[in-house]
Amino acid sequence: MKVPFVYLGILVGANFRRVDTWKPVVEKISRKLASWKHKLLSFGGRVCLIKLVLSSMPMFCFSLHKVPTEVINEIAKL
């Protein structure tokens, strides 16, 4: 195998201080939130779904590595 490779959804051997390494996590979050931004959901429903996605999806990645500030700001903008 060549480094970096994906194991359990996380890149192994990558430099996690770089913002580019976190791009797949940000893209995954934006794909999940894109379908929930429709006006068909109430405000409370959107808040609940956003909290669910932001708490479960990247938590595994965030628990292993320190996230750069730029990535946190980009996720907050979404």
Stockholm file with secondary structure:
# STOCKHOLM 1.0

chainA/1-78         MKVPFVYLGILVGANFRRVDTWKPVVEKISRKLASWKHKLLSFGGRVCLIKLVLSSMPMFCFSLHKVPTEVINEIAKL
#=GR chainA/1-78 SS CCSSEEETTEEESCCTTSTGGGHHHHHHHHHHHHTTCSTTSCHHHHHHHHHHHHHHTTHHHHHHSCCCHHHHHHHHHC
#=GC SS_cons        CCSSEEETTEEESCCTTSTGGGHHHHHHHHHHHHTTCSTTSCHHHHHHHHHHHHHHTTHHHHHHSCCCHHHHHHHHHC
//
